């Protein structure tokens, strides 16, 4: 059944079908029934009776809340008397109210049955618990007119044609609910909303056969999502895997427990245009309610917390930290527990937090109950993040009483009871003074290092020729990973989760990036019976196929064995082996990877030029996460190369605080180094938030904590030479030794500028300049208005003057936030007297450059998207060149075949093809070497950047900053 077509609703299955024969209904005809009594209200409120006075103590168990949460619902629709009205009337709007009642059901079990609450009973009528249905009807003439306008793309009924096209795509896919609206659309990115809508439609179609059940399920799921959006749970930033049926069922149960009276639910239907089926929800703001003479605070927070607890009891993760951390229910429950810490009873919050901690670390819940010191240690130091990255586990031996808990400690598994007194803690007695590394808990901290060491090293896979470096100075032999006491070695039984199939990217992009696979046919030809026996025997010993493009680094003589490539097996003198297909067979994985992963970024780059908006950035982050996010960044896939990686922690818009940049260095033996620059210790809240722009001391963190934090960050990988790697490593160690001489300033001397200084050693120069005004006024429309004003005829002649005036007012704000100050720690050091404030005088106040911040957003979004698009274009060029070269090779080989066949017929002795110095043989060798070069170039594109980033970035005269999105030179 299609929900958006009202005429398809069976009357017995969906009460809305009553109105199929009614073209028009007056509002005054609705029956107004109200059998809702005080006793009914009391029964309804009995399902949860918590108040700040005495309804439930903090020591009561969570089980006391379970039975009241199990209630059933039934639905009925109050409809008017049918009147004799003319058909074919003008469009009228019928405000119909769909009442949804609930009745407490006493239960003895603790589990809520998946579909048990859908019952048909005659219960009391609750006027507040209602869904408003707005039905717009029309005659056939108008319906046909609208269909004509849609067909001719004359969209007079919608201000945004893209919205109509989006709805139409959803309808073509069979969506029962094509439009879903929430009250906080800014808290949910458009592309994540598309994911949610797709999975809701898939879920209700697969689990419910009847239309009324499908609609009821969709409403319940949407109610839960609306609740989390209002609570400001960052659904768009959590990288939630919505295609999880258990998670959708959890949302359905949560939405079912949240009464409709707390929502304003509206369904809009137009019978003459099926695209107008819209489900809208809005959570009512009821911060304080009085029921049964008791004050109820944050009632819904408690309901949802209880449902999370029941979910974790039913679905604990006790085996795998990797799967536990990726669990979508855990991803939402963790931030939600922090948001409701002060709005639910303390005991409930502690129980929910303990379940979250147990699931994150894949250990039994009861272990934390009996070891509260372990729970505090795990939470305070975020141990689950390090277990996830290093693929470690916490082992619990339940055969002993009390249980034995084993953690990695200095390279060995040790009992928690034995090591908890040996671990070095800060003054609070909980925070690690050292760190959790690949050896487990160690004493060396992330700031106290003197020599840069790798923080992780995955077991190296078997070497392949395709992993060789393209730079002459990086040609090295494969070194066997040494077993060292400093690096914990283990046989990893767990691997990162890999997608079993390609993601459904978006309704529009799937068709754009889905490249058909090339089919390879390799047919064998009949032998030539006309050739003499000696020559024929010699020719048949030659190889019958072209060399693989993944060629070893041997001599050219080894490659000439296939010079004649099966010509002796042909009757008609043609080479039936399709050499182009053979080349594609070997390069298919690489070329297909670029087509599937990079095509979408090329489209986003084009969209950024036409409509540079936050939605475009959201698309980039979404696809970069889903296409590359499942890959392990530390798995040794870079072969014999040295790599420099620029990492940017960003969201869909730039921020003054929260974004970060750091670097990675990778070596041929699989070692990964990580370093980032941070401001000095956060000593006081006043010092931290009142003066964030003053000159402060800095510190270098290795490894950077962002390696372990859950969230999105972009990465640009560039191949460097061994000499460049050694210089970078030496600079980092020198900076750490002279750390007191490097000040930190949020605008011009921050994490981005330091990472750029390291990149410059390898002649890598990425632009990162961004006007602060674009951060303060991050609305694209406002920015475009300002751009038009400054580029107008009146402003253009006075561009520099107006920018100085604008900079003066902006710098007043920066001075208020400490831009003219130096930290006390730097003032105490007499050797640092030469350090001056960022704003020194009036001249600095009018300097436009002082309001241009070095920001990771430019590199993490604009530069990376430009590089991805450039790499795809390079692959297209190399693929075209490869096809041309293969065609020339095939032509030369055919000529060479005819030449040798003619020599055989004339009785001329044939030379060994490997030592034949004829022009045709030399041409064949040349083309085959060229094919190898192209193949290696395609393999190395992944670690290449455009030449424009290999020289210092110069801002054009008349501009104050780099214009983004980036243009080709």
N, C-alpha and C positions, 0 to 999 in steps of 0.2 A: 504494500500500500504506500502511496505517496502522500505524505502528510500535507504538503503544500497545495495539493489539489483538493479542495473541500468536497467536490462531488464524488471523490473516491472513498470517502469515509462510510463504511457500512453503518446503518442506523443502529444495529444491535451492538456493535463493537465500540462505537465512539459517539457519545451523546451529541456532539456538534452536528452530526448528520441530520438531526431533526430539522435544521434550517435549510436543507437542500431545496425545498420547494417554496421557500418564502423569499420573494424578491425584495421585500421591504417590510420592516417592522418598526413601529413607533416605540420610542423609549417609554412612553407612558403605559404601554401594554405589559411591561414586565411585572411579574408577581413579586411582591415584596413579603417574603416570609421570614419570620424571626422566632424560632423556637429555642433560641439560645438562652439558657437560664444560668443563674449563679451556680447551681450545682454542676452543670456542664463545665463551666469555667473552672470550678475547683477540681473536677476530674481531669481536665486537660492539663492543669498546672501541676498535678501530682507526679507527672513523669520526671520532674526535677524540682526539688525543693531546697534550694540553697540560698541562704541569706547571710548578710554580714552579722546578724544578731545570733540566731541559735538554731537555724534549720539543719546545719550539718557541722560537726566539729572537724578540726584539722586532723584528728586521729582516726576518723572513720575510714574504712577500707573502700577501695574503688569498686569492689563488688556490690556495694549497696546501691550504686548508681546503675547497674546493668539492667535489672528487670524493668525499671521505669522507661528505659530507652527503647524497649521493644513494644512498639504500638503499631496499629494497622490504620490504613487510610481507605477511604472509599470516596468516590467522586460522583457528583450529580450536577446536572445543569438545570437551573430554573429557566423555564421558557414561557413565553406568553401564549395566549390563545391565538390560534391561527385566524387571521382575518382574510376576507375576500378583497385582495388588492389587485390592481391591474399589473400585469407583467409589463416589461419594457418600460421601466421608469428610469428617471435620472439616478445617478450614483448617490446612494445614501449610506451612511455609516451607522452601524448598529452596535451600540455599546452593550455587550453581553457579559455577564459575570458568571464565571465557572467556579462554583463553590467546591472546595476541597476540605472535607472534614477529617478529624482524627479522633480516635478513641483509644484510651489506655487498655492494653491487653496484659493481664498478669502472666508472667512466665517464670519458670524455674531455672531454665538454662541461662548460660552467660553469653551464648553466641546468637547473633542476629542472623536469621536465615536470609539467603540471598534474595529470594523473591517472595518471601512469606508475607510481606506487609500488604500486598495487593489483594484486597478482598472487597467483596461487594456487600455492604451492610447498610442498613438504614440507621444512621446515627444523627446526633444533633447537628445543627447548622451553625457554623461559625462565620459571622459576617466579615471578620477581619482576615480569615484564612481564605483568600480568594485569588483567582487568576482572571484578569480582564482580557476578553477576546474582542478584538475590533475586526468586524467583517465588512468588507466593501463589495457590493454586488453591482452588476450592470447587465445590460441586455447583450444579445449576440452581436449587434452592430458595433458597439463599442469594443467588445472583445476582439472582433475581427480587425477593427481599426488599430488597436494596440499591437496585434500580431503583425500587421502590415508595417507599422512604424518600426518595430523591432527588427523585422526582416530587412528593411531598407536602411537600418542603422540611423534612424531619425529619432534620437532619444530625447523626446520632449518631457518624458515623465521622470527623468532623473537628471539632477544637476551635474552628476559625475558619471560620465560614460564608462570609466574604468570599473566603477562599482557594479554597473549592470553586467558588464562582461565577466566580472569575477563571479557574480551570482549565476550567470548562465553556464560558466565552466563547472561550477559546483553541481548544478542541476544535471548537466550532461554526464557527470560522474555518478549520478544516482543519489545525491545527498537528500535525505529526508528533511533535514533542517538546513536550509541554505544560508541563513543569516542568524547570527547570535550576537546580541549587543549587551555590553556590560556598562555599569555606571562609571567605571574608572578606566576608560580606554587607554589613557596615557600610561597606565601601569602594566599594559600588556602590548608587546610589539605585534605588528600586523602579521608577521610571518609565523610567530608562535601561535597566534590566534587561529591561523589557517591549520596548523597542526592539531590544535584542540578540536576544531570543528570537524576535521576529517576523522579523528579517532572516535569522537562522540557518535558520528553517523555510522561508522563501522561497528561500534559496540552495540548500538540499539538495534541494528539490522540483524546482527548475528545472534543476539540473545533474546529478542522479544519478537514474536510473530504478529501481535495485534497492534494496530495503530495507537490505541489509547495507552497501551503499555510502553510503546516506544516514546511517545510524547512525555509521559510521566517520568520515564528514565532520563530523558534528555533534560527535563526541567530540574530534576534532582542533581544531576551532574553539574549543570550550569549554576545552580544555587551554591554548590560547594566552591566552585571557581570564583564566583562573585564574592563570596565571603573572604577568601584568601586575598583577592585583589584589594578589597576594602581594608583588610588588615595589613596591607603593604608587604605581603610576602613576595619577594622578587621572582615571580614565575619566569620572566623572560631571561633572567641571568643565571638560572640554576641548571640549564641544559638538561631539562627533564625529558626522559624517554616516555612520551605520552602513549606510545603503542604498547602498553602493558595492561592486559585485561584485569589483573589483580588490583592495579592502581586505579583504573577506571571504576571498578566495583567499590573500592574504598571511597572514592569521591561520591558515588551514588549513595552509599550508606550515610555519608556525612550530610549530603544534601537532603536526604530523606528525614534525618533527625532534626533538621532546621525547619521549623514550621513556616508555612507560607505567609503567616501574618507578619513575619519580620521582613518580608520582601514586597516590592511592588513589581508584579510579574504581568507582562503584557504580550499578547500574541496578536499580530497584525496579519490579516489574510485578505487578498483581493482575488475574487473568483475569476476575474477576466485576465489576470496576469499572475501566473503561478510563481513567478520570481519574488512576488511580494508576500512571502511567508517569513515573518520576522519574530524571533523570540527575544524579548528584552527583559532584563532583570535589574533591580536596584535594591540593595540592602538598606532598609530603613535605619536611620540613626536613632537608636533608643539606648542611650547611655544609662538611664535610670528608670526602673519600672517598680511599681508597687502592686504586689499580688498577695492575696491572703494576709494583708496587713503586714507584709514583710518586704524589706527592700532587697531587690534582686540586682546584683551588679554583674555585668559581663556574663550573662547567662549562656550565650552562644559559645563563648570561649571555652567554657567548661564542657559543653556538649562535644565540641570537636576534640578537645584534649582526651576525653574519655574514649572517643571512637579510635583515636590514634593508639591509645594504650591497648584496646582490645585487638586492634589490627596486629600490633607487634607481638602480642601473646599468641595469635594464630599463625603468624608468619615470621618466626625469628630466623635470623641469619647466623648460624653457628659454625659455618665451615669456611667461608670464603670472604675475606675483607674486600676483594676486588668487586664482587657482585653486591656486597652490602652497601658500599659507598655509592654505587651507581643506582641503587634502588630509588625510584622516584618518590615513594612514600616517605622514605627517610630524608630525601632532599628537601621536602616541604616541611616535615615535622621539625627538623632541626631549627630553622629560622623562626618557625611559628612558636616553638617553646620559648624562645628568647623574647618574642614580642608580647607574650601573655604571662610573663613571669609574675607580674604584679596584679593580674586580674583574675587569677584562679587560686583556689586554696593551695597552701604551701605543700601539703602532702601529695596532692594531685600533680603539681608541677615537678616535685622531686621524683615521683614515680615515672612520669613521662620522660624526664631528662635521663633517668637511669636506663630506661628501655632504649632510648636513642644511643646512649653511650655503649651499651652492651651490643647493640646491632652494628654500630660503626666498627667496633673492634672484634666482632664475630666471636664473642664469648657469652656464656650463659648469664642470664639476668641475676640468678641467685649468687653468682660469684661476686658481683659488685655489692650485693646486699651484705654479704659477710666480710667484704674487704672494702670499707669506705675509703681507706687511704689510697688504695689502688684507683678507685673511681676518680678521686680528686686529682691524682697524678696524671691520669689519662686525659682528663678534660682540660686541665690547665696547660698542658704541653702539646695538645693536639696530636697525640701519638698516632691516631688512626691515619693521618695524612702521610706520615713517614712509613707506616706499615704498607700503605697502598703503593707508594712510589718504589720502595725497596723490595716489595713482594715478601715481606716478613709476616709472621703470624705470632699470635700469643697462644701458647699451648696450655691447656688446663687438664690436670690429672684429677678426675673426680673419684678415683678409687681410694683416695686418702681423705681423712677428716682431720683438720680442715683441708680444703683443696690445695693442691700445689699448682702454682701459676708460674710459667716459665716465659721470660722475655729475653731478647738478645741483649747481652751486656758484654762489651769489649770483645766481640767476635765469638762468644759462646752463649748457649742458652743457659740461663741461670734462674734459680728460684727467686721470686719476688721477695719472700721473707728474708732471704740471705743478702740481697743486694740493696734493699731500700735504705739501709743505714750507711751504705758505701757511696751512694750517688751524691754528687756535689750539687747542692741547691743554693738558690739565692737566699736573701734574708727572710723571705716569706716562708721558706721551708717546703715549697711546692714547685716553684719554677726551676727548671734545669739551668745550672750554670754552664754546663757543657752543651751537648746536642745529641740528637738521635741521628746517626749516620748509617752507612752500609754495614758497619761493624756493630750496630746497635747503639746503646747508650755509651757515650765516651765523655771524657773530661774536657776536651778542647772545645771552646765555644766558637760560634760563627763569626765573632769579631776579633778574637784573640790570636788568629793565625799569623804566621810570619812568612811561610812558604806556601805558595798556591798548590793545592793538591786536588786531584779529581774527587768528586763527591759520589760518583756512581760509575760502575762499569758493568755492562751487561755481558753475558757469555757471547763470544764472537761466533757468528755463523760461518759455515764453510766459505772460503773466498771464491769469488767469481771474477772472471775477466772484466765484466762490465763495471766492476767497482773500482777500476783503476783511475788514477787522477789524470786530468787533462793538462796539468801544469808540469813543466819539465823538472822543476826543482822539488816536486813532491813525490817523485818516483822512488818508492821505497819497497823493500821486501816485507812480506807479511811477518809480523812478530808474534810469536806464540804468547798468549797471556800467561804471565807468571803467577804462580800461586804464592801469595804473600800473606804474612801475618797481619798486614795492615788492611787487607781487603777481605771481607767475609765471602767465602766461596760456598755456593750451595747449588744443588740440582733443583731448579725451579720447576715445580709441578704445575704451577698456575701460570697462565698467560693472560695478557690483556684480552678483553672481549673483542671479538671481531664481528663486524656485521655479516650476516649470512646472505644478505641480498642488498641490492642497491636501495638507497633511501628514495622515497617518493619526494622529490625535491619541492616541486610546486606545480600547480596545474599548468603554468605557462612555460616553465623552464625545462620540464622533462622532455618535451618534444624537441627543444632546442639543443639539448646536450646529448641526447641518445644517439650515438653514432652506430650505424649498422656494422656488424662484424664482417670482416673479409673472410670468405671461405677459401681454403687452400686445397687445390686439387693437384695431386702428384701422380700422373699416369705414366706407366712404363710402355715404351714403344717396342715394336718387334725388331729383331736384329736384321742387319743388312746381309742378305744371302749372296749378293753379287760381289762382295769384297773377297779377296784372297784369304786363305785360311790363316796365314801367319799374321797379316795385318789385322784381320778381324779379331784374332785372339788377343793381340796387343791392345786394340781399341776397347775391347770389352772389359779389360782390367782397369780402365780409368773410372773415376768417380762419376756417378750419375746425377749428382745434384750440386748446387752452388754451395760454397762454404757458408756456415752460419755467420751472421753479422757479429755475434759475440765472439770475437776472434782473439786468440792468445797473442801475447806480445812477442811471438817468435819471428824468425826471419821470413823474407818474402819467398824463399825457396819452398818453405813448408806450405805456402798458400797456393802454389802453382800446380798442385796435383789435380785440380779440377779445371784446368785451363780449357779443356775441350768439352767438358761437362755433358757427357752422354751422347755425343754426336754419332758415335758408332752404332747406336741402337735404333737409328731412324731409317726408315725405308725411303722416305721422300726428301731427305736432305734437310729437314726442319728440326729445330730443337723444341720438342714437345714439352719440356720442363718449363713451366711458367716461372721464370726467375724472379719476377716482381712479387709473385705470391710467396715464394720462398723467403724473400727478404722480409715481407710483411709478417710471415709466420714467426720470425724471430723477434721482430720489433713491435709486434702487435700489443704486447702488454704495456710498453712504454708509450706508444702513440695513443692507444686507447685511454690510458691514464690521463694524458693531457686533454684529450677531447672531452672526457667525462668530468674531470675535476676543474679544468681551467676555462672551459667554454662559458660557464655561468659567471665567472669573474669578469670575462670580457663584456658580457651583457650588462653587468653591474657598472663597469667602467663607462659604458655608453650611456647608461641611465643617469650616472652622476653628472655628466655634462648637460643633459637636458633637464634633470630634476634633482639637483643636489640637496638631499633631505636626510633626515635622521632615519627614515624608513629604508633608504638605500644602504646606509651603514648597517642597519639591523640585518638586512639581507646578506651583506658581506660576512658579518660575524656568524650568522646562522650557518651559512654554507661552509665557511672555513672550519667551523666547529664540527659539522656533521660529515664533511668529506675527509677531513684530516684528524678530527678529534679522537677517533678510535685508534689511531696509530700511537705506538709507544715512542716518544721522542728520544728515548735513550737506547733503543734497540740499535745494534751496530749494523746499519744498512748503508753507511757512507763509504764502505770499502777502505781503500788506501789513501783516502783524502784527509787533509787537515781542513777543518771547517771553522768559520766564524759565524755565530748566530746572534742576530739582534732581536731581542724579545721585548714585546710591548704589551703591558697589561692595560687594556682599555675597555670601554663600553661603547655604545652607539653614539655618544657625544662627548666632547672633551670636558674635563672637570679641572677645577683649580686644585683639588686634592683628591687622592685616591688612585690616579693613574701612575704607572711606574714603568721604567725601562731598565733592563739589565742585559748582560752578555753571557754567551756560552762559547766555550772553545772545545772542539772535538778532535781527537787524534786517531791515527790509523789503528791503534790497538784497542779502540773502543772506549777510551777514557773520556769523561765529560767533566769540564770545569765550569763553574758558575760563580759570577761575581756581580754585585750590585752596590750602588752608592746610596747611602741613606743619610739623613740629617742626624745630629747628635741625639743623645738620650733625651727622652721626654720627661723632663724633671718635674715640671709644674703645669697644671692646666692653664694657668694664666699665661705662662711663657709660651705654651704651645699654640693656643688659639688666639691670643690677643696680638701677638707679634709674629706671625708665620713667615714674614718676608724679610726679616732682619738677617744679617750675616751670622751664621752659626757654625759650630764645628761639625765635621762629618765623620762617617765611619763606613768601612767596606765590609759587606756581609758575603761570606762564602761558606756554603752555597747560599744563594739568594732564597729567601723564604718563599718567594713567589713560585719556585719550583714545586712546592708542596701544597700550595693553596688551590682550592677548588674554584675554578672560574675560567674565563676565556683569556687567552693571550695569543698574540700573533707572533710568528717567527719568520725571519728572513735569513736563509742559509746561503753563505757565500764561501766558495772554495778559496783557500789561501795557501801560501807556500810554507814549508817547514821553518824557513828563516823568519817569515812574518809571524808565525806562531810563537817562536822563541822571543821575538821582540815584544809582542803583546804580553806574554807571560812575565817578562822582565819588567815591563812598565807597571803592570799591576802590583807586583811585589814591591817595586820602588815607591809607588803611591801609598801602599800600606805602611811602609817604613817611615815615610814623611807625611803621615796623615795629618799631623797637627798644623802643617803649613798649607793645607788646602781647605779653604772655607766653603761652606754650603750656602747657597742662596737660591730661593725657590724659582726665580725667573731666569737667570742667566748662568747659574753655576749649580746645576742640579743633576739628577741621575741621567738625564738625556745628554747633556753636554759632556759628561764624563764618558759615557758609552760611545759617543761620537768621537772623542779624542782617541780612544782605543781603536776604533774602526779606521781612523785616518792613517794608522801605521800600515795598513794594507791598501791604502789609497781607496777607501770606501767612504763616500761622503753622501749621506742622506739628509735632505732638508727636514727641518723640524720646527721652523719658526711659525708661530701662530699668534695673532693679536688677542690680547686679553679681552677685548670688547666682544669677540666671538664666543668667548666662554661665558661672559656675564649675560649677554643677550644671545643665547644659543638657538633662538627661533630663526629658522631660515628665512621666513617672510620678513621679519624685522631687519635681518642682515641685508636682504635684497633691496629693501626700501632705503636703507642707509647707503648702500652702494650706488643706487640711482641718484641720490642727493649729491654725493661727493663727485660723481662723474657728470653732473649737469654742467651746462655751459656757464652758469654763474659761479660754480665752485671750482671748476677745473683750473682757471688761472691762479687761483689762490689755494691750490691743493696743499702745498707745504705749510702755509700759514695756518690754515684750519687744522692741520694735523698737529702742529705745535700747540695750538690752543686746546685741542682735544687731549693731547698727551699731558698737558699741565693739569687738567681736571682729573684725569685718571691717576696721575702720580700723587695727587693729594690723597687719594684713597690708599695707594700703596704706602705712602709715608705714615698714614694713620695706623697701618698694619705692620709697621716696623721697618720699612725699606731704608730709613735713614739711621738705623741703629746697628750696633755690633754686640754680639753676645758677650756676657761677662767673662766666660771662660777664655775667650780669645783676648780680651783686654788684659787679663792677668799675665799673659805670656809676653815678655818684653821683646822677644824675637819676632813677634807678629805685629809690631807697631805699624808696618807698612800697609796692612790691610785697612781698606777704607770702606765706608758704608756704600750701599748700592746707589742711593740718592745723596749726593754731596752738596749740591748748591742749586740755585735757580736755573742754571743752564741745564742741569740734568732733569729738572722738572719739566722742561719744554722739549726734551729729547724724545721723539716718537719711538726710538729703538728701545727705550726703557719700558715700554708697555708691550713689547713683543716677547712672548714667553717661548722657551724651548720646550716643546710638548711631545710626548710619545704618540699622541693620537695621529699626528701627521705621518709618522713613519709606519705605525701599526696599521693604519687604514689606507691612506692615499698612496703612499709609496709602495706598500706591499701589493695593493690591487693593481697598480701600474706595472709592477714587475711580473705579476702573474699573467697579465694580458700580454706583455712583451714576450714572455716565455712561450705562450701559445702561438703567437705570430712567428716566432723563430722556428718552432716545430713545424708549422705550416710551410715555411720557406725551405727548411731542410727536407721535409717530406717531398715537396715538389722537385727539389734538386735530386733527391734519391731516385724518384721515378724516372727522371730524365737520364740519369747515369745508368740505371739498370737497363733502360731501353737501348742506350748506346752499347752497353756491354753485350746485350743479346745480339745486336746487329753485328758487332765485330766477331763474336763467337761463331755466328752463322757463316760469315765470310771465311773465317779460319777453317771451319768444317769443310766448306766447299773446296778450299785450297788444298787441304790434306787429302780429300777424297780424289781430287784430280791427280795429285802426286801418286796416290796408290794405283790408279788406273794406268799411269804412265810408267809404273815400275820404279819410281824414284824412292830411295830410302827415306823414311821419316825420322825426324829428330825427336828426341824426348821433349815433350812440351815444357818441362821445367828448365830446359837449357836452350830452348829455341829463341834466337835473337832476331827473328823476323819482325817487320813493323807491326803486323797484326798481333803477334804474340806480345809485343811490348805494349800495344794499346790495351790489350786485355788485362795485363798486369796493372797498368795505370788506372783503369776504371775500377778494378777490384780494390786497389789501395784507396781510391777515392771513396768507394762505398764504405770501407772500414772507417775512414775518417768521418764520414757523415754519421755513421752509427754511433761512434764515440761522442760526436758533438751532440746528438740527440740525448744520449745518456747523461751528458754533463750539463744540459740546459737547466736541470733542476737546481744547480748550484752556481748559476751564472746571473749576472746583473747587466743592465744596459750601460753603455759607455758614459752616459750622462752622469752616472753616479760614481764614476771612477776619477772624477776631478772635482775640485772644490766648487761648491755651489755658489753662484754669483747671482744676486737679485738684480733683475733688470733696472736700469736707471728710470726713476720715476715711480717705482714700486717700493713699498716698505717691507713687504714680506712675500713669501712664495705663494703664488696663486694656485689653489687647489679646486678641483682635481687637476692633476698634472697633465700638461700638454706635451706632445711630441715636438722635439726640436726640429 
